[in-house]
Amino acid sequence: MRSVESDSSGRRVTVAVVCNALHVLTAFTFERPVLGVTELARKLALPKSTVSRLARTLASEGFLTPVAGGYRLALKLHELGSLVVSGVELREVAHGKLVQLRNMTGETVHLAVLDGAEVVYLDRIESPNTLHAFTRIGIRMPAHSTSSGKAILAFAPQSTVDTVVEKGLARLTPRTIVTRAGLERELETVRANGWACSVGESEPALNSLAAPIFDYTSRAIAAISIAGPSERLSASTVLRIAQALKLATAEISREMGYRLPQRLSPAPRAHFSPAS
């Protein structure tokens, strides 16, 4: 197999060095996770000098790791693979649950992932009501002001939370959390409940709740949120639908390979206070 591109005249030409680099990466297997330059050269039918240069370059870019006996694949490949799973398979797996939650609640339902200090919406099912949360796929929002962002951050490494804080906790409304201490307290509540809420924190009179989705590594990779005007998404409504939301995200997590049981508390703690 050769990679190709078009030159200025439109003719397709091969990019041999790209092909060879990809062949180096795909030479590793579960049975042979570590390969030396000599063995790689033999498997690929390439000169040792060429393989050596390719391996050094791939290692310098984070795709291979030098170890005793040669090289092994590096974690950057796992990161790229996780992006594929999170961005494509996740959306396919979650879409049906988004529809079910919209039909059950009548409110707009989102699927979001964390990117730096922001959440990005990968999918949405719009509320049939005239007055509803107006968003679009691909939009970004500060993680600290959204229920989706807080649901993911609560189960993320501390370094991820630190990144969000260091970027600055901008005040979007009078109710936005803008201090590290306030955010840490909120995330502790989210961990206790298994779900997060945003009460007029990203937009006045807009409330939402969200629960995290976990993958096969037990990492919180996304969240599903339900958003609507505070006059409909009141405290009593949120507490009523929180358990259904958690059950939906638990099912998606299982489909994504998560095997550790999520704790589903019998009665969510009533920390939700509706926006005025």
Backbone bond lengths (Angstrom), bond angles and torsions (degrees), N, CA, C in turn:
res aa  C-N    CA-C-N  psi(-1)  N-CA   C-N-CA  omega(-1)  CA-C   N-CA-C  phi
1 M - - - 1.478 - - 1.520 109.38 -
2 R 1.343 117.29 133.50 1.454 121.50 178.90 1.526 109.88 -122.25
3 S 1.341 115.91 140.13 1.455 118.61 173.02 1.514 108.11 -81.42
4 V 1.323 116.75 146.17 1.459 120.84 -175.74 1.512 110.21 -132.57
5 E 1.324 114.71 157.42 1.458 121.17 171.85 1.522 106.94 -147.36
6 S 1.311 116.60 169.37 1.462 120.49 179.39 1.516 110.13 -101.62
7 D 1.341 115.74 139.19 1.455 118.77 175.88 1.526 109.07 -86.45
8 S 1.331 116.59 -172.80 1.465 120.56 -174.85 1.524 112.77 -63.02
9 S 1.334 117.39 -22.37 1.463 120.35 -180.00 1.524 111.80 -93.03
10 G 1.339 116.21 1.00 1.453 119.83 178.71 1.508 113.70 91.01
11 R 1.356 118.07 -2.29 1.456 119.72 178.62 1.523 110.43 -75.28
12 R 1.339 115.49 146.04 1.459 119.72 179.79 1.526 108.62 -86.31
13 V 1.320 115.75 129.16 1.462 121.13 179.66 1.515 108.91 -127.27
14 T 1.327 116.44 148.74 1.463 120.71 -179.32 1.518 110.41 -82.03
15 V 1.328 116.02 152.35 1.461 122.57 174.28 1.518 105.61 -116.46
16 A 1.324 115.92 86.59 1.462 121.61 -170.21 1.514 112.27 -60.61
17 V 1.326 117.87 -39.17 1.457 119.71 -175.87 1.530 110.94 -66.34
18 V 1.339 116.75 -35.18 1.458 119.36 176.70 1.518 110.30 -67.31
19 C 1.331 115.91 -44.95 1.468 121.25 176.83 1.526 110.66 -55.40
20 N 1.313 116.26 -48.60 1.460 120.10 -177.12 1.521 111.88 -64.82
21 A 1.329 117.06 -39.37 1.468 120.21 178.39 1.525 110.74 -63.41
22 L 1.332 116.43 -42.05 1.463 119.91 178.62 1.527 110.92 -66.74
23 H 1.319 117.08 -36.55 1.457 120.51 178.22 1.531 110.82 -64.92
24 V 1.332 116.72 -35.97 1.471 120.01 175.75 1.523 109.83 -60.57
25 L 1.330 116.69 -46.78 1.470 120.55 -177.90 1.522 111.63 -64.32
26 T 1.321 117.34 -39.88 1.465 120.23 -176.31 1.526 112.83 -81.95
27 A 1.338 117.60 -3.00 1.461 120.49 177.89 1.524 111.80 -74.82
28 F 1.343 117.39 -21.88 1.461 120.98 -179.03 1.525 109.98 -76.80
29 T 1.326 116.23 144.01 1.463 121.64 -179.11 1.523 109.18 -136.50
30 F 1.338 116.19 171.79 1.464 120.28 174.76 1.527 110.17 -61.91
31 E 1.331 115.89 -36.59 1.463 119.58 -179.21 1.525 111.73 -73.74
32 R 1.331 117.50 -31.50 1.456 122.15 -179.31 1.527 109.47 -127.68
33 P 1.335 117.81 74.82 1.467 120.53 -178.58 1.524 113.72 -73.82
34 V 1.344 116.67 -17.64 1.469 121.39 178.27 1.525 108.49 -120.73
35 L 1.319 115.75 127.98 1.465 121.12 179.77 1.526 109.64 -133.31
36 G 1.316 115.80 140.19 1.448 121.06 175.19 1.518 111.23 -91.13
37 V 1.328 115.58 169.19 1.461 120.42 -177.94 1.524 110.98 -62.40
38 T 1.343 117.37 -41.07 1.476 120.37 -178.94 1.521 110.90 -61.54
39 E 1.341 116.56 -45.01 1.463 119.85 -178.92 1.524 111.25 -68.53
40 L 1.323 116.83 -39.05 1.463 119.97 177.09 1.526 110.83 -61.97
41 A 1.326 115.80 -43.75 1.462 120.00 -179.87 1.522 110.92 -61.30
42 R 1.340 115.86 -40.20 1.466 119.46 179.64 1.532 111.01 -67.60
43 K 1.333 116.91 -44.20 1.466 120.69 -178.73 1.519 111.82 -64.21
44 L 1.330 116.33 -37.33 1.464 120.76 -174.37 1.524 112.97 -95.57
45 A 1.324 115.79 -5.49 1.471 120.10 -178.47 1.531 110.93 57.74
46 L 1.329 114.65 45.72 1.461 121.22 179.00 1.523 109.18 -123.09
47 P 1.344 117.92 155.66 1.459 120.21 175.05 1.527 111.42 -61.52
48 K 1.342 116.04 144.19 1.470 119.81 179.23 1.525 111.43 -58.69
49 S 1.327 116.86 -36.35 1.463 119.42 -179.00 1.530 111.10 -63.99
50 T 1.338 116.25 -38.26 1.470 120.47 178.58 1.525 110.35 -66.73
51 V 1.330 116.11 -46.19 1.465 120.41 -179.76 1.527 110.47 -63.37
52 S 1.319 116.42 -39.87 1.466 120.18 -179.95 1.526 110.86 -61.31
53 R 1.340 116.81 -44.55 1.476 119.96 178.79 1.527 110.88 -64.47
54 L 1.340 115.88 -43.29 1.469 119.34 179.83 1.526 111.06 -62.00
55 A 1.327 116.37 -44.07 1.466 120.19 -178.28 1.522 111.24 -64.46
56 R 1.332 116.36 -42.65 1.467 119.34 178.90 1.521 110.78 -62.74
57 T 1.331 116.53 -41.89 1.468 120.08 179.73 1.529 110.89 -65.32
58 L 1.328 117.23 -45.23 1.463 120.52 179.71 1.531 110.77 -63.29
59 A 1.328 116.28 -35.93 1.465 119.59 177.47 1.527 111.09 -68.01
60 S 1.338 116.15 -41.07 1.472 118.99 -179.33 1.522 111.84 -65.74
61 E 1.351 116.76 -25.61 1.461 121.34 179.18 1.523 112.40 -93.42
62 G 1.326 117.23 1.34 1.458 120.05 174.52 1.508 116.28 90.45
63 F 1.345 117.99 10.70 1.464 120.63 -178.62 1.525 112.84 -94.77
64 L 1.322 117.32 -21.35 1.459 122.68 173.94 1.520 109.25 -127.56
65 T 1.335 115.47 154.17 1.458 121.04 176.62 1.524 108.83 -122.18
66 P 1.336 118.74 123.73 1.467 120.37 176.12 1.531 110.37 -67.67
67 V 1.314 116.57 131.74 1.466 122.30 178.04 1.522 107.71 -139.30
68 A 1.339 116.03 172.12 1.467 119.95 175.87 1.524 108.96 -59.94
69 G 1.301 116.24 125.24 1.455 120.59 179.39 1.512 114.11 96.44
70 G 1.327 118.11 -2.53 1.463 119.90 178.04 1.510 114.01 140.88
71 Y 1.334 116.04 -122.44 1.458 121.80 -176.45 1.532 109.77 -135.92
72 R 1.323 115.44 157.05 1.458 121.71 169.13 1.526 108.22 -134.17
73 L 1.327 116.65 162.37 1.463 120.47 178.25 1.525 109.93 -64.97
74 A 1.338 116.64 144.28 1.458 121.70 -177.04 1.527 111.48 -100.61
75 L 1.311 114.90 168.65 1.466 120.71 -174.04 1.520 113.46 -67.63
76 K 1.326 117.77 -18.13 1.467 118.44 179.14 1.525 110.94 -59.88
77 L 1.332 116.73 -33.46 1.465 119.72 177.56 1.519 111.05 -66.80
78 H 1.328 116.67 -36.88 1.464 120.37 176.19 1.529 110.08 -64.85
79 E 1.331 115.53 -39.65 1.466 119.31 178.75 1.524 110.64 -62.42
80 L 1.322 116.86 -42.96 1.460 120.01 178.77 1.523 110.74 -65.05
81 G 1.326 116.17 -40.70 1.455 119.55 177.42 1.518 112.09 -63.52
82 S 1.321 116.56 -37.22 1.457 120.25 178.47 1.521 111.29 -64.80
83 L 1.338 116.41 -34.65 1.456 119.66 177.38 1.523 110.74 -63.66
84 V 1.318 116.01 -39.56 1.462 119.99 178.65 1.516 110.16 -63.83
85 V 1.337 116.24 -47.84 1.466 120.48 179.87 1.512 110.70 -61.58
86 S 1.335 116.01 -46.26 1.460 119.96 -176.43 1.525 111.79 -66.66
87 G 1.338 116.79 -39.60 1.453 119.54 -172.74 1.504 115.13 -86.38
88 V 1.323 118.65 -25.68 1.464 120.65 -175.05 1.517 110.44 -113.14
89 E 1.336 117.17 -63.98 1.447 120.49 -176.45 1.527 110.88 -61.41
90 L 1.308 117.25 -41.91 1.454 120.65 -179.33 1.521 111.08 -57.40
91 R 1.306 116.22 -46.21 1.466 119.51 -179.09 1.522 111.29 -62.13
92 E 1.335 116.07 -40.21 1.457 119.52 179.27 1.523 111.53 -65.85
93 V 1.334 116.35 -42.52 1.456 120.95 -178.75 1.521 111.29 -67.73
94 A 1.337 117.05 -39.08 1.463 121.07 -172.33 1.518 114.47 -83.26
95 H 1.321 117.41 -21.45 1.471 119.78 -169.38 1.531 112.76 -55.79
96 G 1.319 116.90 -45.19 1.462 119.44 -178.45 1.514 112.47 -60.87
97 K 1.331 117.26 -38.21 1.466 120.92 178.29 1.521 111.07 -67.34
98 L 1.337 116.67 -36.18 1.463 118.97 176.66 1.518 110.43 -60.58
99 V 1.323 116.00 -43.11 1.465 120.10 178.97 1.529 110.41 -62.27
100 Q 1.327 116.47 -45.21 1.463 120.35 -179.74 1.530 111.63 -60.37
101 L 1.334 116.20 -43.78 1.468 119.86 -179.19 1.523 111.08 -67.24
102 R 1.332 117.64 -38.28 1.468 119.71 176.60 1.520 110.20 -63.11
103 N 1.325 116.76 -43.56 1.458 119.93 -179.74 1.527 111.96 -65.22
104 M 1.320 116.06 -34.77 1.457 120.27 -179.04 1.526 112.12 -73.53
105 T 1.357 116.32 -39.73 1.465 120.48 -172.90 1.522 113.65 -99.95
106 G 1.339 117.09 -24.98 1.456 120.40 -174.87 1.516 113.24 76.47
107 E 1.345 116.79 8.86 1.466 120.63 -178.46 1.529 110.41 -111.90
108 T 1.331 116.01 166.27 1.457 121.87 179.10 1.528 109.85 -71.11
109 V 1.326 116.19 134.91 1.460 122.06 -177.60 1.528 108.74 -120.34
110 H 1.342 116.30 136.02 1.467 121.64 -176.64 1.514 111.22 -123.51
111 L 1.324 115.19 152.30 1.462 123.49 166.29 1.513 106.78 -114.45
112 A 1.335 117.43 125.07 1.462 121.23 -175.21 1.515 111.33 -134.54
113 V 1.337 115.84 151.84 1.458 122.42 173.67 1.522 108.30 -124.94
114 L 1.323 115.03 160.03 1.460 121.11 178.75 1.516 109.86 -91.29
115 D 1.333 116.73 132.67 1.459 122.68 175.55 1.516 107.59 -134.51
116 G 1.334 115.87 100.55 1.458 119.57 -175.51 1.513 110.61 68.38
117 A 1.326 116.47 -121.74 1.458 121.68 179.51 1.527 112.48 -100.49
118 E 1.339 116.41 12.16 1.455 120.38 -176.87 1.525 110.62 -127.02
119 V 1.333 115.22 158.50 1.459 119.81 168.63 1.520 107.71 -103.15
120 V 1.327 114.70 146.35 1.457 121.83 178.34 1.526 107.57 -120.13
121 Y 1.324 116.94 130.72 1.452 121.06 -178.19 1.531 109.86 -86.27
122 L 1.334 115.44 119.01 1.462 121.63 -179.10 1.527 112.50 -90.31
123 D 1.327 116.61 -27.48 1.454 120.19 -177.21 1.523 108.23 -154.84
124 R 1.326 116.07 155.51 1.461 120.36 177.24 1.518 109.11 -154.42
125 I 1.312 115.06 145.41 1.458 122.33 172.93 1.526 106.03 -121.62
126 E 1.317 115.81 117.44 1.464 121.39 -170.19 1.521 112.48 -78.55
127 S 1.303 115.48 145.34 1.463 122.20 174.37 1.526 109.97 -66.55
128 P 1.336 117.53 143.51 1.463 119.95 176.66 1.528 112.65 -77.54
129 N 1.333 116.29 -10.20 1.459 119.88 -178.49 1.527 111.53 -73.01
130 T 1.307 115.90 146.82 1.470 120.17 178.56 1.516 111.20 -60.90
131 L 1.329 116.53 -43.73 1.470 121.85 177.77 1.520 107.53 -94.09
132 H 1.350 117.07 110.79 1.455 120.39 -178.88 1.518 109.70 -154.08
133 A 1.342 115.23 173.65 1.462 120.80 179.05 1.529 109.62 -70.25
134 F 1.323 116.79 125.55 1.465 121.33 -179.18 1.528 109.44 -100.75
135 T 1.314 115.61 109.88 1.465 122.64 177.15 1.525 107.47 -138.91
136 R 1.320 115.41 179.20 1.467 119.62 175.60 1.516 108.82 -149.03
137 I 1.305 116.09 156.29 1.453 121.22 178.38 1.526 108.85 -63.47
138 G 1.327 115.38 133.69 1.459 120.97 179.57 1.510 114.28 96.72
139 I 1.331 117.28 -11.94 1.460 119.06 -179.69 1.526 110.09 -69.76
140 R 1.311 116.44 149.52 1.466 122.66 179.00 1.524 110.13 -113.83
141 M 1.335 115.10 143.27 1.462 121.18 176.60 1.517 108.76 -137.71
142 P 1.339 117.78 148.84 1.468 120.02 176.66 1.527 110.50 -59.28
143 A 1.323 116.36 130.39 1.467 120.48 -174.42 1.526 112.60 -61.77
144 H 1.339 117.11 -36.14 1.458 119.03 -173.64 1.523 113.45 -71.08
145 S 1.335 117.35 -14.66 1.464 120.15 -176.80 1.522 112.76 -102.43
146 T 1.335 117.73 -2.73 1.456 121.11 -175.73 1.526 110.99 -115.84
147 S 1.321 115.64 151.56 1.461 118.74 177.09 1.522 110.68 -67.14
148 S 1.329 118.21 -36.38 1.468 121.25 177.88 1.524 110.85 -61.21
149 G 1.320 116.04 -46.81 1.459 119.83 -179.57 1.513 112.01 -61.67
150 K 1.324 116.79 -43.71 1.466 120.02 -179.29 1.519 111.17 -68.93
151 A 1.331 117.87 -34.57 1.465 120.63 178.72 1.519 111.06 -63.52
152 I 1.337 117.27 -38.16 1.463 121.06 179.09 1.528 110.39 -76.73
153 L 1.330 117.23 -45.34 1.458 120.95 -177.40 1.519 112.52 -61.02
154 A 1.325 117.51 -32.90 1.462 121.05 -177.19 1.523 111.58 -61.58
155 F 1.332 117.24 -26.55 1.461 120.93 -177.60 1.529 111.80 -115.18
156 A 1.318 116.21 14.36 1.460 121.99 179.18 1.527 109.92 -93.59
157 P 1.339 117.73 162.35 1.462 120.25 174.82 1.528 111.00 -60.17
158 Q 1.327 115.92 154.18 1.457 120.11 -179.39 1.518 111.04 -59.18
159 S 1.334 117.33 -32.61 1.462 120.09 180.00 1.524 111.37 -61.78
160 T 1.333 117.22 -32.55 1.463 120.64 178.26 1.523 110.39 -68.52
161 V 1.327 116.29 -42.32 1.462 120.50 176.56 1.525 110.05 -63.09
162 D 1.332 116.31 -41.64 1.464 120.42 178.70 1.522 111.14 -59.38
163 T 1.321 116.96 -39.91 1.469 120.95 178.95 1.518 110.84 -60.74
164 V 1.318 116.36 -43.76 1.470 120.45 179.36 1.528 110.44 -62.88
165 V 1.315 116.66 -45.31 1.469 120.38 -179.02 1.522 110.67 -64.01
166 E 1.335 116.18 -42.91 1.465 120.08 -178.33 1.524 112.44 -65.80
167 K 1.329 117.31 -27.45 1.465 120.77 176.54 1.524 111.72 -70.70
168 G 1.331 115.51 -19.32 1.461 119.87 179.97 1.512 111.71 104.48
169 L 1.334 116.06 129.47 1.463 121.40 -179.75 1.530 108.40 -95.51
170 A 1.314 114.99 84.77 1.470 120.30 -175.19 1.519 111.02 -66.41
171 R 1.327 115.58 142.66 1.454 121.37 177.50 1.531 109.11 -88.68
172 L 1.335 115.58 113.57 1.451 120.77 178.61 1.521 112.42 -95.21
173 T 1.318 116.03 -29.38 1.466 122.31 176.71 1.525 106.95 -144.39
174 P 1.318 118.36 171.09 1.473 119.84 176.98 1.520 113.87 -60.63
175 R 1.336 118.23 -17.34 1.458 121.11 -176.43 1.525 113.03 -99.66
176 T 1.327 118.83 -1.01 1.466 121.25 -178.69 1.525 110.51 -66.44
177 I 1.323 116.29 137.26 1.467 121.35 174.23 1.526 108.56 -73.89
178 V 1.322 117.15 126.08 1.471 120.18 -173.99 1.530 113.13 -126.93
179 T 1.335 118.67 10.07 1.460 120.84 178.35 1.523 109.94 -125.89
180 R 1.334 115.41 151.96 1.467 119.72 177.19 1.522 110.61 -59.88
181 A 1.333 116.40 -45.02 1.468 119.47 -178.01 1.526 110.93 -60.79
182 G 1.326 116.08 -42.31 1.463 119.55 178.81 1.509 112.47 -64.32
183 L 1.332 116.47 -40.82 1.459 120.06 179.38 1.527 110.78 -67.70
184 E 1.329 117.14 -41.93 1.464 120.19 179.54 1.533 110.65 -61.80
185 R 1.339 117.22 -41.38 1.468 120.06 177.92 1.524 110.59 -62.83
186 E 1.328 116.03 -42.40 1.455 120.24 179.83 1.522 111.47 -63.18
187 L 1.322 117.30 -41.80 1.467 120.65 -179.09 1.526 111.20 -67.73
188 E 1.314 117.10 -32.79 1.463 120.31 175.60 1.523 110.37 -63.83
189 T 1.324 116.92 -40.82 1.465 120.60 176.39 1.525 111.21 -64.31
190 V 1.327 116.17 -40.21 1.462 120.32 178.46 1.522 110.47 -61.25
191 R 1.323 116.96 -43.70 1.465 119.72 179.04 1.525 111.37 -62.64
192 A 1.328 116.71 -37.43 1.461 120.34 179.75 1.521 111.69 -68.37
193 N 1.334 116.69 -38.68 1.457 121.30 -176.88 1.516 113.73 -85.50
194 G 1.343 116.23 -33.40 1.452 120.18 -172.59 1.511 113.11 87.66
195 W 1.320 117.33 4.60 1.467 121.19 177.02 1.525 108.81 -151.58
196 A 1.327 115.46 160.28 1.466 121.76 -177.35 1.516 109.85 -122.36
197 C 1.314 115.81 160.16 1.460 120.01 175.09 1.522 110.16 -135.59
198 S 1.304 114.91 156.28 1.454 122.78 172.44 1.526 105.95 -130.58
199 V 1.331 115.89 118.77 1.468 121.59 -174.47 1.521 108.61 -112.60
200 G 1.324 116.12 90.92 1.454 119.79 -178.46 1.509 113.25 61.70
201 E 1.337 118.41 27.85 1.466 121.66 -175.12 1.526 113.59 -92.01
202 S 1.318 116.47 -26.01 1.471 119.50 177.48 1.521 111.37 -103.71
203 E 1.332 116.27 -32.32 1.461 122.76 173.97 1.519 108.28 -143.93
204 P 1.322 118.24 140.94 1.462 119.98 177.65 1.532 110.31 -59.83
205 A 1.313 115.57 138.85 1.467 123.08 175.73 1.522 113.68 65.79
206 L 1.345 117.05 17.39 1.463 120.73 174.87 1.523 108.22 -116.51
207 N 1.329 116.92 121.08 1.453 122.02 179.34 1.519 110.09 -112.20
208 S 1.307 115.44 155.95 1.472 119.18 176.28 1.517 109.67 -156.65
209 L 1.330 115.24 160.69 1.457 121.86 170.81 1.513 107.70 -136.64
210 A 1.337 115.92 152.79 1.463 120.58 -175.95 1.519 110.09 -148.24
211 A 1.332 115.80 153.34 1.457 122.35 175.11 1.524 108.64 -132.63
212 P 1.329 117.41 148.21 1.466 120.75 -175.07 1.518 113.23 -81.03
213 I 1.330 114.51 158.18 1.463 123.94 172.21 1.522 107.20 -116.15
214 F 1.340 116.75 132.90 1.454 122.26 -178.71 1.526 110.67 -110.63
215 D 1.343 116.49 150.95 1.464 119.78 177.47 1.524 110.75 -104.32
216 Y 1.323 115.82 -170.03 1.465 120.52 -174.70 1.522 112.96 -66.97
217 T 1.327 118.32 -14.85 1.466 121.79 176.34 1.523 111.82 -94.54
218 S 1.328 117.44 7.08 1.470 123.97 -177.56 1.526 112.31 67.88
219 R 1.336 115.98 23.80 1.468 121.34 178.73 1.521 109.43 -95.84
220 A 1.318 116.23 136.88 1.467 120.83 175.48 1.522 107.93 -73.97
221 I 1.325 116.21 108.84 1.465 120.61 -173.08 1.523 112.80 -102.74
222 A 1.325 117.24 -14.53 1.463 120.25 -175.27 1.519 108.95 -167.32
223 A 1.317 114.90 179.60 1.466 120.56 175.49 1.517 108.97 -150.75
224 I 1.317 115.27 151.15 1.459 121.38 170.66 1.520 107.36 -107.78
225 S 1.324 115.80 132.72 1.454 120.51 178.82 1.517 110.50 -123.50
226 I 1.314 114.37 152.00 1.460 122.82 174.58 1.517 106.26 -120.00
227 A 1.337 117.39 123.80 1.461 121.22 -173.57 1.518 110.98 -129.05
228 G 1.329 115.09 144.64 1.455 119.79 177.95 1.509 111.32 -169.33
229 P 1.316 117.09 172.32 1.462 121.08 178.86 1.524 110.91 -63.87
230 S 1.330 116.01 145.87 1.456 120.84 -175.29 1.521 112.54 -61.03
231 E 1.321 118.18 -26.48 1.459 119.91 179.78 1.519 112.07 -67.28
232 R 1.346 117.96 -24.38 1.460 121.10 176.34 1.522 111.96 -102.52
233 L 1.344 116.40 -41.29 1.462 120.40 -178.10 1.528 108.56 -91.89
234 S 1.324 114.41 68.96 1.460 121.56 -177.40 1.524 110.40 -83.35
235 A 1.330 116.36 176.88 1.462 120.83 -179.43 1.517 111.41 -58.81
236 S 1.322 117.48 -45.22 1.464 120.09 -178.52 1.525 111.42 -65.74
237 T 1.328 117.12 -36.60 1.464 120.72 178.39 1.517 110.75 -67.51
238 V 1.325 116.78 -43.32 1.460 121.04 -179.94 1.521 110.73 -60.51
239 L 1.320 116.78 -46.15 1.457 119.99 -178.94 1.524 111.30 -64.92
240 R 1.315 116.57 -29.17 1.465 120.45 -179.24 1.527 111.60 -73.84
241 I 1.336 117.45 -36.84 1.465 119.61 -174.39 1.529 113.31 -97.77
242 A 1.344 117.56 -6.74 1.464 119.77 -177.08 1.523 112.11 -60.02
243 Q 1.332 116.51 -41.95 1.463 118.57 -177.65 1.528 111.60 -66.60
244 A 1.326 117.40 -38.70 1.467 120.27 177.61 1.529 110.63 -63.31
245 L 1.329 116.44 -38.75 1.462 120.78 177.60 1.520 110.50 -63.50
246 K 1.325 117.33 -44.25 1.460 120.82 179.91 1.526 111.69 -64.09
247 L 1.307 116.34 -39.00 1.463 119.42 177.76 1.530 110.95 -64.32
248 A 1.333 116.77 -39.23 1.462 120.74 179.44 1.531 110.78 -64.63
249 T 1.327 117.32 -45.39 1.467 119.62 -179.48 1.529 110.97 -70.03
250 A 1.331 117.97 -30.63 1.466 120.25 176.07 1.525 110.73 -64.75
251 E 1.327 116.97 -39.64 1.466 120.61 178.72 1.524 110.80 -66.72
252 I 1.333 116.78 -41.84 1.465 119.72 177.52 1.527 109.93 -63.58
253 S 1.338 116.94 -41.95 1.459 120.92 179.09 1.521 110.92 -58.20
254 R 1.315 116.98 -42.63 1.465 119.86 178.26 1.527 110.87 -61.78
255 E 1.334 116.84 -40.45 1.465 119.98 178.40 1.525 111.79 -67.40
256 M 1.327 116.68 -25.01 1.456 120.89 177.51 1.532 111.80 -86.57
257 G 1.336 116.92 5.68 1.459 120.70 175.59 1.502 115.01 100.25
258 Y 1.327 118.55 0.84 1.467 121.59 -179.46 1.518 108.80 -72.22
259 R 1.328 116.25 129.04 1.453 119.94 -175.89 1.526 114.13 -117.85
260 L 1.315 118.17 -19.97 1.462 119.39 177.95 1.520 108.49 -72.74
261 P 1.320 119.11 134.37 1.469 120.65 -176.80 1.517 111.54 -67.31
262 Q 1.332 116.21 130.30 1.459 120.35 173.87 1.514 109.00 -77.13
263 R 1.327 115.41 138.76 1.452 119.70 178.10 1.516 108.73 -77.68
264 L 1.325 115.72 118.93 1.454 121.02 179.03 1.516 107.73 -108.89
265 S 1.316 116.79 98.72 1.455 120.33 -175.35 1.518 110.46 -64.79
266 P 1.332 118.43 141.45 1.459 120.64 -177.45 1.513 113.59 -66.80
267 A 1.306 117.38 -28.01 1.458 119.72 -179.19 1.518 109.33 -143.59
268 P 1.336 119.10 107.44 1.462 121.75 179.89 1.522 110.94 -57.43
269 R 1.328 115.42 141.14 1.465 119.64 179.44 1.518 109.50 -70.10
270 A 1.304 115.50 134.75 1.465 120.52 -173.43 1.520 110.72 -84.22
271 H 1.348 115.95 70.67 1.464 119.63 178.02 1.520 110.56 -96.69
272 F 1.317 117.16 -3.41 1.458 121.90 -176.53 1.529 109.73 -77.76
273 S 1.321 116.89 120.38 1.459 119.89 174.92 1.519 108.75 -117.18
274 P 1.312 118.90 121.52 1.470 121.18 -173.12 1.511 112.83 -63.05
275 A 1.332 113.96 147.13 1.470 119.32 177.56 1.501 109.92 -65.90
276 S 1.301 114.91 143.97 1.468 119.36 179.61 1.514 110.20 -85.55
